[in-house]
């Protein structure tokens, strides 16, 4: 009966129960179990670390850094938030590691090599640039910019302003709606626009050496109007005065800003006898002969070493003014006049000036509608001038005869290491001979350089 019942379909079979061994698990033998089984005396925080953590948490209210030991200072700097107010950190923290974290948090692309390998300099230059580029006249409080001066003036060496916002236009009245389209097309639908006034800033940046600016608005899209790209005379006047007050400025670049003759003259008048300016770039503007005459005046009343005015409207008379200045100049090393309209009148004037000038090393005359007469004078330059190292004549119609006279001049030259005559319609034979002379000069210059290094 018992056996039959045990095998009935409704009966359950249970596995054998293992015997519990309480001694195998020490925790089951304890009456008190710690809340944290991993807790150990060996990982109790040091009192010094607790103090340092307290300093980190309260750094904004009570910054303590210079009083700490070097290893404690490193501990704090590694844990400080990069979002701390600049009023607290700017003149207190010099550690580049902290400013690297600030830069990485704010910008995805960070090339510190362009900033003298200083992360702190990168942060303050880009931060100030961003404030200026988003500044809206009559809307943004000037204190937004001026408040940054005590924090960044010791670290900003270059400003690269890629846009300047115009004032916000007031909506036009309804009775003017019929004329709004035509006025907008003519760029006459409002008062003359002014942008950020650099006069309130540049003289306060005591270490500023480079200044690049473009008067335009980036990414305007469907809101495009010509006035968004206007560099007004009032803008020019205020900028010129600001540049004059910045005595440490060495490099100035104002490009793609519709600088015409009048504005160029205004700028130059305030740059005459500037104590430190060494490089001037006015490319992609509207400078003509009157502006070129002002630039010629600047050459002999400054210590410029590099002048770049490519892609303007300078013609023969303007080039003659610059050439005349070259005959008396003893500081300019590089001159770039490409993409103007010098023609043979201007090209010959520049070439004849090089018969007297003994300082210029790099000359770019590409794309200037020059022909054989200019090549003839340049051939004399190649024979007599042993200072010029590089000349670019590309995209001029020098022709076969022009190539031959250049070839003759190059045969008597031992200093030219670059000579670009692409797209000049010179013959293949002349092109080959000139390139051979250039290659020989390069080899001689290389050997001379190695010899001087060995002697040093």
DRENDO-1510 file (C-alpha; in Angstrom, 1 decimal, always signed):
<recs>
REC; n; res; u; v; w
REC; 1; UNK; +0.0; +0.0; +0.0 .
REC; 2; UNK; +2.8; +2.4; +1.0 .
REC; 3; UNK; +4.8; +1.7; -2.2 .
REC; 4; UNK; +1.7; +2.2; -4.3 .
REC; 5; UNK; +0.9; +5.5; -2.8 .
REC; 6; UNK; +4.5; +6.8; -3.2 .
REC; 7; UNK; +4.4; +6.1; -6.9 .
REC; 8; UNK; +1.0; +7.7; -7.5 .
REC; 9; UNK; +0.8; +10.5; -10.1 .
REC; 10; UNK; +0.0; +13.2; -7.6 .
REC; 11; UNK; +3.0; +12.6; -5.4 .
REC; 12; UNK; +6.0; +15.1; -5.4 .
REC; 13; UNK; +9.6; +14.1; -5.3 .
REC; 14; UNK; +12.0; +16.5; -3.5 .
REC; 15; UNK; +15.8; +16.5; -3.9 .
REC; 16; UNK; +17.8; +15.6; -0.9 .
REC; 17; UNK; +18.5; +18.5; +1.4 .
REC; 18; UNK; +22.2; +19.3; +1.8 .
REC; 19; UNK; +23.4; +19.6; +5.3 .
REC; 20; UNK; +24.2; +23.2; +6.3 .
REC; 21; UNK; +27.7; +23.9; +7.4 .
REC; 22; UNK; +27.6; +27.1; +9.3 .
REC; 23; UNK; +31.3; +27.1; +9.9 .
REC; 24; UNK; +32.0; +27.4; +6.1 .
REC; 25; UNK; +30.6; +31.0; +6.0 .
REC; 26; UNK; +32.1; +33.1; +8.8 .
REC; 27; UNK; +29.4; +35.8; +8.3 .
REC; 28; UNK; +26.7; +33.3; +9.3 .
REC; 29; UNK; +28.5; +32.7; +12.6 .
REC; 30; UNK; +28.6; +36.4; +13.5 .
REC; 31; UNK; +25.8; +38.0; +15.5 .
REC; 32; UNK; +26.7; +41.6; +14.3 .
REC; 33; UNK; +27.3; +42.3; +10.6 .
REC; 34; UNK; +29.0; +45.6; +9.6 .
REC; 35; UNK; +27.0; +47.8; +7.2 .
REC; 36; UNK; +30.0; +47.9; +4.7 .
REC; 37; UNK; +31.7; +44.5; +4.5 .
REC; 38; UNK; +34.5; +46.1; +2.5 .
REC; 39; UNK; +35.3; +48.8; +5.1 .
REC; 40; UNK; +38.8; +48.8; +6.4 .
REC; 41; UNK; +41.1; +51.0; +8.5 .
REC; 42; UNK; +43.6; +51.1; +5.7 .
REC; 43; UNK; +41.4; +53.4; +3.4 .
REC; 44; UNK; +40.4; +56.0; +5.9 .
REC; 45; UNK; +41.0; +59.4; +4.2 .
REC; 46; UNK; +43.9; +61.5; +5.5 .
REC; 47; UNK; +43.0; +64.6; +7.4 .
REC; 48; UNK; +45.0; +66.6; +4.9 .
REC; 49; UNK; +43.0; +65.2; +2.0 .
REC; 50; UNK; +39.7; +66.1; +3.8 .
REC; 51; UNK; +41.0; +69.6; +4.2 .
REC; 52; UNK; +42.0; +69.9; +0.6 .
REC; 53; UNK; +38.6; +68.6; -0.6 .
REC; 54; UNK; +37.0; +71.3; +1.6 .
REC; 55; UNK; +39.1; +73.9; -0.1 .
REC; 56; UNK; +38.0; +72.6; -3.5 .
REC; 57; UNK; +34.4; +72.7; -2.6 .
REC; 58; UNK; +34.6; +76.2; -1.2 .
REC; 59; UNK; +37.1; +77.7; -3.7 .
REC; 60; UNK; +34.7; +80.2; -5.2 .
REC; 61; UNK; +33.9; +81.7; -1.8 .
REC; 62; UNK; +37.3; +81.5; -0.3 .
REC; 63; UNK; +40.1; +80.7; -2.9 .
REC; 64; UNK; +43.2; +79.2; -1.2 .
REC; 65; UNK; +46.0; +78.2; -3.4 .
REC; 66; UNK; +49.4; +80.0; -3.0 .
REC; 67; UNK; +49.6; +79.1; +0.6 .
REC; 68; UNK; +49.6; +75.4; -0.1 .
REC; 69; UNK; +52.5; +73.0; -0.5 .
REC; 70; UNK; +53.3; +72.1; -4.2 .
REC; 71; UNK; +51.8; +68.6; -3.9 .
REC; 72; UNK; +48.7; +70.0; -2.2 .
REC; 73; UNK; +48.4; +72.7; -4.8 .
REC; 74; UNK; +48.4; +70.0; -7.6 .
REC; 75; UNK; +45.7; +68.1; -5.7 .
REC; 76; UNK; +43.5; +71.1; -5.6 .
REC; 77; UNK; +44.1; +72.2; -9.2 .
REC; 78; UNK; +43.3; +68.8; -10.6 .
REC; 79; UNK; +39.9; +68.9; -8.9 .
REC; 80; UNK; +38.8; +72.5; -9.5 .
REC; 81; UNK; +35.8; +73.0; -11.8 .
REC; 82; UNK; +36.6; +74.7; -15.1 .
REC; 83; UNK; +33.3; +76.6; -14.7 .
REC; 84; UNK; +34.5; +78.7; -11.8 .
REC; 85; UNK; +34.1; +82.5; -12.3 .
REC; 86; UNK; +37.0; +84.2; -14.1 .
REC; 87; UNK; +37.0; +86.8; -11.4 .
REC; 88; UNK; +38.3; +84.1; -9.1 .
REC; 89; UNK; +40.6; +82.2; -11.3 .
REC; 90; UNK; +42.1; +84.6; -13.9 .
REC; 91; UNK; +44.9; +86.2; -11.9 .
REC; 92; UNK; +45.2; +83.4; -9.4 .
REC; 93; UNK; +45.7; +80.2; -11.4 .
REC; 94; UNK; +48.7; +80.0; -13.7 .
REC; 95; UNK; +48.7; +76.2; -14.1 .
REC; 96; UNK; +48.3; +75.4; -17.8 .
REC; 97; UNK; +46.7; +72.0; -16.9 .
REC; 98; UNK; +43.7; +73.8; -15.4 .
REC; 99; UNK; +43.3; +76.2; -18.4 .
REC; 100; UNK; +43.6; +73.2; -20.8 .
REC; 101; UNK; +40.6; +71.7; -19.2 .
REC; 102; UNK; +38.8; +75.1; -19.5 .
REC; 103; UNK; +39.6; +75.2; -23.2 .
REC; 104; UNK; +38.6; +71.6; -23.9 .
REC; 105; UNK; +35.3; +72.0; -22.1 .
REC; 106; UNK; +34.4; +75.1; -24.2 .
REC; 107; UNK; +35.8; +74.4; -27.7 .
REC; 108; UNK; +36.1; +71.2; -29.6 .
REC; 109; UNK; +39.1; +72.3; -31.7 .
REC; 110; UNK; +42.1; +73.6; -29.7 .
REC; 111; UNK; +45.4; +74.1; -31.4 .
REC; 112; UNK; +47.6; +75.5; -28.7 .
REC; 113; UNK; +50.6; +75.8; -31.0 .
REC; 114; UNK; +49.0; +78.9; -32.5 .
REC; 115; UNK; +49.0; +80.5; -29.0 .
REC; 116; UNK; +52.7; +80.1; -28.1 .
REC; 117; UNK; +51.7; +76.7; -26.5 .
REC; 118; UNK; +50.0; +78.6; -23.7 .
REC; 119; UNK; +46.5; +77.3; -22.8 .
REC; 120; UNK; +45.8; +80.3; -20.6 .
REC; 121; UNK; +46.6; +82.6; -23.4 .
REC; 122; UNK; +44.3; +80.6; -25.8 .
REC; 123; UNK; +41.4; +80.8; -23.3 .
REC; 124; UNK; +41.5; +84.5; -22.7 .
REC; 125; UNK; +42.1; +85.5; -26.4 .
REC; 126; UNK; +39.3; +83.3; -27.7 .
REC; 127; UNK; +37.0; +84.4; -24.8 .
REC; 128; UNK; +37.6; +88.1; -25.5 .
REC; 129; UNK; +37.2; +87.5; -29.3 .
REC; 130; UNK; +33.8; +85.8; -28.6 .
REC; 131; UNK; +32.6; +88.7; -26.5 .
REC; 132; UNK; +33.6; +91.3; -29.2 .
REC; 133; UNK; +32.1; +89.3; -32.1 .
REC; 134; UNK; +28.7; +89.0; -30.3 .
REC; 135; UNK; +28.7; +92.6; -29.2 .
REC; 136; UNK; +25.7; +94.5; -30.5 .
REC; 137; UNK; +26.0; +98.3; -30.4 .
REC; 138; UNK; +23.4; +100.1; -28.2 .
REC; 139; UNK; +22.3; +96.7; -26.9 .
REC; 140; UNK; +25.3; +95.1; -25.2 .
REC; 141; UNK; +26.6; +96.9; -22.1 .
REC; 142; UNK; +30.2; +98.1; -22.8 .
REC; 143; UNK; +31.0; +96.9; -19.2 .
REC; 144; UNK; +30.8; +93.4; -20.6 .
REC; 145; UNK; +34.0; +94.1; -22.5 .
REC; 146; UNK; +35.6; +96.5; -20.0 .
REC; 147; UNK; +35.0; +94.1; -17.1 .
REC; 148; UNK; +37.3; +91.6; -18.9 .
REC; 149; UNK; +40.2; +94.0; -19.2 .
REC; 150; UNK; +41.7; +93.5; -15.7 .
REC; 151; UNK; +41.3; +89.8; -16.1 .
REC; 152; UNK; +42.9; +89.3; -19.5 .
REC; 153; UNK; +45.2; +92.2; -20.4 .
REC; 154; UNK; +48.3; +90.4; -19.2 .
REC; 155; UNK; +47.6; +87.3; -21.4 .
REC; 156; UNK; +46.1; +88.6; -24.7 .
REC; 157; UNK; +48.8; +89.0; -27.4 .
REC; 158; UNK; +46.6; +88.6; -30.5 .
REC; 159; UNK; +43.0; +89.3; -31.4 .
REC; 160; UNK; +41.4; +87.8; -34.5 .
REC; 161; UNK; +38.0; +89.3; -34.9 .
REC; 162; UNK; +36.1; +87.4; -37.7 .
REC; 163; UNK; +32.9; +89.3; -37.5 .
REC; 164; UNK; +31.4; +92.5; -36.0 .
REC; 165; UNK; +27.7; +92.8; -35.4 .
REC; 166; UNK; +25.8; +96.0; -36.6 .
REC; 167; UNK; +23.2; +97.8; -34.6 .
REC; 168; UNK; +19.7; +96.4; -34.6 .
REC; 169; UNK; +17.6; +98.3; -37.1 .
REC; 170; UNK; +14.3; +99.7; -36.0 .
REC; 171; UNK; +11.3; +98.4; -38.0 .
REC; 172; UNK; +10.3; +100.8; -40.8 .
REC; 173; UNK; +7.1; +102.7; -40.7 .
REC; 174; UNK; +4.1; +101.3; -42.8 .
REC; 175; UNK; +4.1; +104.3; -45.2 .
REC; 176; UNK; +7.6; +103.3; -46.2 .
REC; 177; UNK; +6.7; +99.8; -47.1 .
REC; 178; UNK; +6.4; +100.5; -50.8 .
REC; 179; UNK; +9.9; +101.8; -51.0 .
REC; 180; UNK; +11.5; +99.2; -48.7 .
REC; 181; UNK; +12.7; +96.8; -51.3 .
REC; 182; UNK; +14.4; +99.3; -53.5 .
REC; 183; UNK; +16.0; +101.0; -50.5 .
REC; 184; UNK; +17.3; +97.7; -49.2 .
REC; 185; UNK; +18.8; +96.9; -52.6 .
REC; 186; UNK; +20.6; +100.2; -52.7 .
REC; 187; UNK; +21.9; +99.8; -49.1 .
REC; 188; UNK; +20.3; +103.1; -48.2 .
REC; 189; UNK; +17.5; +101.9; -45.9 .
REC; 190; UNK; +19.0; +103.2; -42.6 .
REC; 191; UNK; +21.5; +105.4; -41.0 .
REC; 192; UNK; +25.2; +104.7; -41.4 .
REC; 193; UNK; +26.1; +101.7; -39.4 .
REC; 194; UNK; +28.7; +101.7; -36.6 .
REC; 195; UNK; +30.2; +98.6; -35.0 .
REC; 196; UNK; +32.1; +97.9; -31.8 .
REC; 197; UNK; +34.3; +100.8; -30.8 .
REC; 198; UNK; +37.8; +99.5; -30.4 .
REC; 199; UNK; +38.9; +102.8; -28.8 .
REC; 200; UNK; +37.6; +101.6; -25.4 .
REC; 201; UNK; +39.7; +98.5; -25.5 .
REC; 202; UNK; +43.0; +98.4; -27.5 .
REC; 203; UNK; +44.9; +100.9; -25.4 .
REC; 204; UNK; +44.2; +98.9; -22.3 .
REC; 205; UNK; +45.7; +95.6; -23.7 .
REC; 206; UNK; +49.3; +96.3; -22.7 .
REC; 207; UNK; +50.6; +93.1; -24.4 .
REC; 208; UNK; +48.6; +93.2; -27.7 .
REC; 209; UNK; +51.0; +92.6; -30.7 .
REC; 210; UNK; +48.7; +91.3; -33.4 .
REC; 211; UNK; +45.2; +92.5; -34.5 .
REC; 212; UNK; +43.2; +91.0; -37.3 .
REC; 213; UNK; +39.7; +92.3; -38.0 .
REC; 214; UNK; +37.0; +91.8; -40.7 .
REC; 215; UNK; +33.9; +94.1; -40.8 .
REC; 216; UNK; +31.2; +91.5; -41.8 .
REC; 217; UNK; +28.6; +89.2; -40.3 .
REC; 218; UNK; +29.1; +85.5; -40.6 .
REC; 219; UNK; +26.3; +83.1; -41.4 .
REC; 220; UNK; +23.6; +85.7; -42.0 .
REC; 221; UNK; +21.7; +83.4; -44.3 .
REC; 222; UNK; +18.4; +84.7; -45.5 .
REC; 223; UNK; +18.9; +87.9; -43.5 .
REC; 224; UNK; +21.6; +89.0; -45.9 .
REC; 225; UNK; +21.8; +92.7; -46.6 .
REC; 226; UNK; +24.8; +94.7; -48.0 .
REC; 227; UNK; +24.8; +96.9; -44.9 .
REC; 228; UNK; +25.9; +93.9; -42.8 .
REC; 229; UNK; +29.2; +94.2; -44.6 .
REC; 230; UNK; +29.7; +97.9; -44.3 .
REC; 231; UNK; +32.8; +99.5; -42.8 .
REC; 232; UNK; +31.6; +103.1; -42.2 .
REC; 233; UNK; +33.8; +106.1; -42.1 .
REC; 234; UNK; +32.9; +106.5; -38.4 .
REC; 235; UNK; +34.1; +102.9; -37.9 .
REC; 236; UNK; +37.3; +103.8; -39.7 .
REC; 237; UNK; +37.8; +106.9; -37.7 .
REC; 238; UNK; +37.4; +105.2; -34.3 .
REC; 239; UNK; +39.5; +102.2; -35.4 .
REC; 240; UNK; +42.3; +104.5; -36.6 .
REC; 241; UNK; +42.5; +106.3; -33.3 .
REC; 242; UNK; +42.4; +103.0; -31.4 .
REC; 243; UNK; +45.3; +101.7; -33.5 .
REC; 244; UNK; +47.3; +104.8; -32.9 .
REC; 245; UNK; +46.9; +104.4; -29.1 .
REC; 246; UNK; +48.1; +100.8; -29.1 .
REC; 247; UNK; +51.8; +101.3; -28.9 .
REC; 248; UNK; +52.7; +97.6; -28.7 .
REC; 249; UNK; +51.0; +96.6; -32.0 .
REC; 250; UNK; +53.3; +94.8; -34.4 .
REC; 251; UNK; +51.0; +93.2; -36.9 .
REC; 252; UNK; +47.8; +94.7; -38.3 .
REC; 253; UNK; +45.4; +93.0; -40.7 .
REC; 254; UNK; +42.2; +94.5; -42.0 .
REC; 255; UNK; +40.9; +92.5; -44.9 .
REC; 256; UNK; +37.6; +91.9; -46.7 .
REC; 257; UNK; +36.2; +95.1; -45.3 .
REC; 258; UNK; +35.7; +97.4; -48.3 .
REC; 259; UNK; +38.5; +99.7; -47.3 .
REC; 260; UNK; +38.6; +102.3; -50.0 .
REC; 261; UNK; +41.0; +105.2; -50.7 .
REC; 262; UNK; +39.5; +107.6; -48.1 .
REC; 263; UNK; +39.4; +105.0; -45.4 .
REC; 264; UNK; +42.9; +103.9; -46.3 .
REC; 265; UNK; +44.2; +107.4; -46.0 .
REC; 266; UNK; +42.4; +107.8; -42.6 .
REC; 267; UNK; +44.1; +104.6; -41.3 .
REC; 268; UNK; +47.5; +105.5; -42.6 .
REC; 269; UNK; +47.5; +109.0; -41.1 .
REC; 270; UNK; +47.1; +107.5; -37.7 .
REC; 271; UNK; +49.8; +104.9; -38.3 .
REC; 272; UNK; +52.5; +107.3; -39.4 .
REC; 273; UNK; +55.6; +107.1; -37.1 .
REC; 274; UNK; +54.0; +104.2; -35.2 .
REC; 275; UNK; +56.8; +102.9; -32.8 .
REC; 276; UNK; +56.3; +99.2; -33.2 .
REC; 277; UNK; +54.2; +98.3; -36.3 .
REC; 278; UNK; +56.2; +95.9; -38.5 .
REC; 279; UNK; +53.5; +94.1; -40.7 .
REC; 280; UNK; +50.5; +95.6; -42.5 .
REC; 281; UNK; +48.0; +93.6; -44.4 .
REC; 282; UNK; +45.1; +95.4; -46.3 .
REC; 283; UNK; +44.2; +92.6; -48.7 .
REC; 284; UNK; +40.8; +92.0; -50.4 .
REC; 285; UNK; +39.7; +95.6; -50.2 .
REC; 286; UNK; +39.0; +98.5; -52.6 .
REC; 287; UNK; +42.2; +100.5; -52.3 .
REC; 288; UNK; +43.1; +102.5; -55.4 .
REC; 289; UNK; +45.9; +104.9; -56.4 .
REC; 290; UNK; +45.1; +107.5; -53.8 .
REC; 291; UNK; +45.3; +104.9; -51.1 .
REC; 292; UNK; +48.5; +103.6; -52.6 .
REC; 293; UNK; +50.1; +107.0; -52.4 .
REC; 294; UNK; +49.2; +107.1; -48.7 .
REC; 295; UNK; +50.8; +103.7; -48.2 .
REC; 296; UNK; +53.9; +104.9; -50.0 .
REC; 297; UNK; +54.1; +107.8; -47.4 .
REC; 298; UNK; +53.7; +105.2; -44.6 .
REC; 299; UNK; +56.7; +103.2; -45.9 .
REC; 300; UNK; +59.1; +106.0; -45.2 .
REC; 301; UNK; +57.5; +107.1; -41.9 .
REC; 302; UNK; +57.4; +103.7; -40.2 .
REC; 303; UNK; +59.5; +100.6; -39.7 .
REC; 304; UNK; +57.4; +98.2; -41.7 .
REC; 305; UNK; +59.0; +95.0; -42.7 .
REC; 306; UNK; +56.1; +93.4; -44.5 .
REC; 307; UNK; +53.4; +95.1; -46.7 .
REC; 308; UNK; +50.6; +93.0; -48.2 .
REC; 309; UNK; +47.9; +94.8; -50.3 .
REC; 310; UNK; +46.9; +92.1; -52.8 .
REC; 311; UNK; +43.5; +92.0; -54.5 .
REC; 312; UNK; +42.9; +95.7; -54.6 .
REC; 313; UNK; +42.5; +98.3; -57.4 .
REC; 314; UNK; +46.0; +99.7; -57.5 .
REC; 315; UNK; +47.1; +100.8; -61.0 .
REC; 316; UNK; +50.2; +102.3; -62.5 .
REC; 317; UNK; +50.2; +105.7; -60.6 .
REC; 318; UNK; +49.7; +104.0; -57.3 .
REC; 319; UNK; +52.5; +101.5; -58.0 .
REC; 320; UNK; +54.7; +104.4; -58.9 .
REC; 321; UNK; +54.1; +106.0; -55.5 .
REC; 322; UNK; +55.0; +102.8; -53.8 .
REC; 323; UNK; +58.1; +102.4; -56.0 .
REC; 324; UNK; +59.3; +105.9; -55.2 .
REC; 325; UNK; +59.0; +105.0; -51.5 .
REC; 326; UNK; +61.0; +101.8; -52.1 .
REC; 327; UNK; +63.9; +103.8; -53.5 .
REC; 328; UNK; +64.3; +105.5; -50.1 .
REC; 329; UNK; +63.2; +102.6; -47.8 .
REC; 330; UNK; +65.6; +100.6; -45.8 .
REC; 331; UNK; +63.4; +98.4; -43.6 .
REC; 332; UNK; +60.8; +96.6; -45.9 .
REC; 333; UNK; +61.6; +92.9; -46.5 .
REC; 334; UNK; +58.4; +91.7; -48.1 .
REC; 335; UNK; +56.1; +93.3; -50.6 .
REC; 336; UNK; +52.9; +91.6; -52.0 .
REC; 337; UNK; +51.0; +93.4; -54.7 .
REC; 338; UNK; +49.4; +90.5; -56.5 .
REC; 339; UNK; +46.0; +90.7; -58.1 .
REC; 340; UNK; +46.0; +94.4; -58.7 .
REC; 341; UNK; +46.2; +96.2; -62.0 .
REC; 342; UNK; +49.7; +97.6; -62.1 .
REC; 343; UNK; +50.2; +96.9; -65.8 .
REC; 344; UNK; +53.6; +97.7; -67.4 .
REC; 345; UNK; +53.5; +101.2; -66.0 .
REC; 346; UNK; +53.5; +100.0; -62.5 .
REC; 347; UNK; +55.5; +96.9; -63.0 .
REC; 348; UNK; +58.4; +98.8; -64.6 .
REC; 349; UNK; +58.3; +101.4; -61.8 .
REC; 350; UNK; +58.6; +98.7; -59.1 .
REC; 351; UNK; +61.4; +97.0; -61.0 .
REC; 352; UNK; +63.4; +100.2; -61.4 .
REC; 353; UNK; +63.0; +100.9; -57.7 .
REC; 354; UNK; +64.7; +97.6; -57.0 .
REC; 355; UNK; +67.8; +98.8; -58.8 .
REC; 356; UNK; +68.3; +101.2; -55.9 .
REC; 357; UNK; +66.6; +99.3; -53.0 .
REC; 358; UNK; +68.9; +96.9; -51.2 .
REC; 359; UNK; +66.7; +95.5; -48.4 .
REC; 360; UNK; +63.6; +93.9; -50.1 .
REC; 361; UNK; +63.9; +90.1; -50.2 .
REC; 362; UNK; +60.4; +88.8; -51.3 .
REC; 363; UNK; +58.3; +90.4; -54.1 .
REC; 364; UNK; +55.0; +89.1; -55.4 .
REC; 365; UNK; +53.6; +90.7; -58.6 .
REC; 366; UNK; +51.4; +87.9; -59.8 .
REC; 367; UNK; +48.3; +88.6; -61.8 .
REC; 368; UNK; +49.0; +92.3; -62.6 .
REC; 369; UNK; +48.6; +92.4; -66.4 .
REC; 370; UNK; +52.3; +92.9; -67.0 .
REC; 371; UNK; +54.1; +92.0; -70.3 .
REC; 372; UNK; +57.5; +92.0; -71.9 .
REC; 373; UNK; +58.6; +95.6; -71.0 .
REC; 374; UNK; +58.3; +94.8; -67.3 .
REC; 375; UNK; +60.3; +91.6; -67.8 .
REC; 376; UNK; +63.1; +93.6; -69.5 .
REC; 377; UNK; +63.6; +95.9; -66.5 .
REC; 378; UNK; +63.4; +92.9; -64.1 .
REC; 379; UNK; +66.2; +91.3; -66.1 .
REC; 380; UNK; +68.4; +94.2; -65.2 .
REC; 381; UNK; +67.3; +93.8; -61.5 .
REC; 382; UNK; +68.4; +90.1; -61.6 .
REC; 383; UNK; +71.8; +91.2; -62.7 .
REC; 384; UNK; +72.4; +94.1; -60.3 .
REC; 385; UNK; +70.4; +93.3; -57.2 .
REC; 386; UNK; +71.9; +90.6; -55.0 .
REC; 387; UNK; +69.4; +91.1; -52.1 .
REC; 388; UNK; +66.2; +89.8; -53.7 .
REC; 389; UNK; +65.6; +86.2; -52.8 .
REC; 390; UNK; +62.1; +85.4; -54.2 .
REC; 391; UNK; +60.0; +86.9; -57.0 .
REC; 392; UNK; +56.6; +85.8; -58.2 .
REC; 393; UNK; +55.5; +86.8; -61.7 .
REC; 394; UNK; +52.8; +84.2; -62.3 .
REC; 395; UNK; +49.7; +84.9; -64.3 .
REC; 396; UNK; +51.3; +87.7; -66.3 .
REC; 397; UNK; +51.7; +87.7; -70.1 .
REC; 398; UNK; +55.4; +87.9; -70.3 .
REC; 399; UNK; +55.5; +86.0; -73.6 .
REC; 400; UNK; +58.4; +84.2; -75.3 .
REC; 401; UNK; +60.6; +87.3; -75.5 .
REC; 402; UNK; +59.9; +88.2; -71.9 .
REC; 403; UNK; +61.0; +84.7; -70.9 .
REC; 404; UNK; +64.3; +85.1; -72.9 .
REC; 405; UNK; +65.3; +88.4; -71.2 .
REC; 406; UNK; +64.5; +86.9; -67.8 .
REC; 407; UNK; +66.6; +83.9; -68.7 .
REC; 408; UNK; +69.6; +86.2; -69.5 .
REC; 409; UNK; +69.3; +88.0; -66.3 .
REC; 410; UNK; +69.1; +84.8; -64.2 .
REC; 411; UNK; +72.3; +83.6; -65.8 .
REC; 412; UNK; +74.1; +86.4; -63.9 .
REC; 413; UNK; +72.2; +86.0; -60.6 .
REC; 414; UNK; +73.4; +84.0; -57.6 .
REC; 415; UNK; +70.9; +85.1; -54.9 .
REC; 416; UNK; +67.5; +84.2; -56.3 .
REC; 417; UNK; +66.2; +81.0; -54.7 .
REC; 418; UNK; +62.5; +81.3; -55.8 .
REC; 419; UNK; +61.2; +82.4; -59.2 .
REC; 420; UNK; +57.6; +81.6; -60.1 .
REC; 421; UNK; +56.8; +82.1; -63.8 .
REC; 422; UNK; +53.8; +79.8; -64.1 .
REC; 423; UNK; +51.1; +80.8; -66.6 .
REC; 424; UNK; +53.3; +83.6; -68.1 .
REC; 425; UNK; +53.5; +82.1; -71.6 .
REC; 426; UNK; +57.3; +81.9; -71.5 .
REC; 427; UNK; +58.9; +79.2; -73.6 .
REC; 428; UNK; +59.8; +75.8; -72.2 .
REC; 429; UNK; +63.5; +76.3; -72.8 .
REC; 430; UNK; +63.5; +79.6; -70.8 .
REC; 431; UNK; +61.4; +78.0; -68.1 .
REC; 432; UNK; +63.9; +75.1; -67.8 .
REC; 433; UNK; +67.0; +77.3; -67.8 .
REC; 434; UNK; +65.5; +79.6; -65.1 .
REC; 435; UNK; +64.6; +76.7; -62.9 .
REC; 436; UNK; +68.1; +75.2; -63.2 .
REC; 437; UNK; +69.7; +78.5; -62.1 .
REC; 438; UNK; +67.2; +78.7; -59.2 .
REC; 439; UNK; +68.1; +75.1; -58.2 .
REC; 440; UNK; +71.8; +75.8; -58.2 .
REC; 441; UNK; +71.3; +78.9; -56.1 .
REC; 442; UNK; +69.2; +76.9; -53.6 .
REC; 443; UNK; +72.0; +74.3; -53.3 .
REC; 444; UNK; +74.6; +77.1; -52.8 .
REC; 445; UNK; +72.5; +78.7; -50.1 .
REC; 446; UNK; +72.0; +75.4; -48.4 .
REC; 447; UNK; +75.7; +74.7; -48.3 .
REC; 448; UNK; +76.5; +78.2; -47.1 .
REC; 449; UNK; +73.9; +77.7; -44.3 .
REC; 450; UNK; +75.4; +74.4; -43.2 .
REC; 451; UNK; +78.9; +75.9; -43.2 .
REC; 452; UNK; +77.8; +78.8; -41.0 .
REC; 453; UNK; +76.1; +76.4; -38.6 .
REC; 454; UNK; +79.2; +74.3; -38.3 .
REC; 455; UNK; +81.4; +77.3; -37.6 .
REC; 456; UNK; +78.9; +78.5; -34.9 .
</recs>
